[in-house]
Each structure stands twice: as structure tokens, then as C-alpha cells.
């Protein structure tokens, strides 16, 4: 077992460096892991880590009023750190292996209705350059179920409008091919001439640009979705890129898509993440009941 205190602080930085190099995690993720590990090492103090100290750390997190999801994330960081120490031959045992993870609530993802989604997609003004860009972006997000970072990082060589596909780069630099539906293709075809006119040396090969010619940012995407939500008459705070992603998945499942297909579309590493979409909306449940139950 490695020494406690300062030695573990140095080893934690080695672990974070390994994560960055081997798994390609973002700077924000590494920062979150570092914060979690600092909390843990502060709890340890001069003590050596064992099952008792790890369990006490988890209990202290619960007692401080943190959400179960936050506690589970912190324990995951601690668990990964100790597994790294064992794998590197720096520790003989993993004290987290007998510590149970907190149960995370499985809340239903927020999703718009199909009618609300269509109103959102059609909110931008297609007579304006910015409106054509916004509609192409919104249609792409809904058609593919992409994350914000995946849309921001999309380059022209990744997009094939003839076949109706896009190659997107997700978490851990994993790439996947996603279909681009006819509505999104039409919107992209309308936007691409504007993109060519706006393009500058700093545009690179980005598909989605801001109106000054640079690659659109994550914040820029959020602003586009929020503005479209306001124009569509949706309540404040309802429309977001993540809600569009959830809506795409929910609508596909409600339309009969199998979970494996939705998992591949969304880029989920585990099918368990996708299974939340099997909990259909009450509205869809009533519609199916009324059309299928003999005594409805």
C-alpha cells in the first residue's frame, strides 16, 4: 500500500495524467475528477486508505446533503484511482471493492412532444442567413440525437448528404456513423452556401459557424436552441440541446425503434443507459392502450 498524505496527492496526479492520455477525457472531466480526489484525500489526511476509511468518506458525503448522483460520481473517481494503483503495482489491494455505490435515481429524461419539437425546428426564419444556420443546426441535433460537442466538432468531410450520414466524434474520441434524415439534409443544403460565404481562415472545416465566420461554440449552440424555444412559445428553460437529444431518442422508441439501434445512434457505451427510454410517456401509454386494449 502506498504512503498516505503527500505521496497519494502525487499519485493522484499520475492517475489523472494517465486518464487524459489513455482515455482522451476532456479538460472539464479531468478537473471534476481532480476535485473529487482532493475531497477524498483531504478526508484521508495522514491515514492509509482501507475499506473503513473509504466507507467513512462515502457516509460523510451523504451526511453533507449531497445528491446520490454526486456521491456516486465521487466514489467512481476514488474507485478508479485505487484500481490504477493496483494495476501499476503501487498497491496490493483495492479498498473500494467492498464498498457499494449509492443507488442513483433513474429519472425520466425530459422530452418535448413531437408537436413541440416541430415548432422548435421551424422557429428560425429561413429568409435570414442566421435563421438558415439555426434551422440546419436544430434539424441536425434532432435528426442525429448528437451531443452539443459532437455537433460543434462536425467538419465538412464528416458530412455525406448524398448518403444522408454523418461521422461524429463522441466521448473518448470514439467515432460513430449516424443517419441524417431528409429534413436535416434539406436544412443543411440551404445553409451550406451561407457557410461558404462566411468561411474565413479561422473557420477550418467546421460545418456550423457563428455569423462572424468562426466555428460555433457550445454556448452558441445553447443560445440557438433557447432562442428557438422562445420563438416557438415554449416555457423558459424547457428547450436545450440535451432535451433535443432526449426527444429524438424518446420519439424513436415510441415509434417502435429497438434499444440497440437507439444505443448506437446516441453513442451510449452501455445499453443500461439507453433502457431509461423504455419508460414511455403517460401520453404515449394512453394512446397505445386506447388503440390496442379490447375494452378501452
ABEGO torsion letter per residue (X at the ends): XBBBEAAAAAAAAAAAAAAAAAAGBBAAAAAAAAAAAAAAAAAAEABBBBAAAAAAAAAAAAAAGBBAAAAAAAAAAAAAAAAAAAAAGABABBAAAABBBBBBBBBBBBBBBAAAAAAAAAABBAABAAAAAAAAAAAAAAAAGBBAAAAAABBAAABBAAAGBBBBBBBGGBBBBBBBBAAAAAAAAAAAAAAAAABBAAAEABABBBAAGBBBBAAAAAAAAAAAAAAAGBBBGABBAAAAAAAAAAAAAAAGBBAAAAAAAAGBABAAAAAAAABBBAAAAAAAAAAABAAX
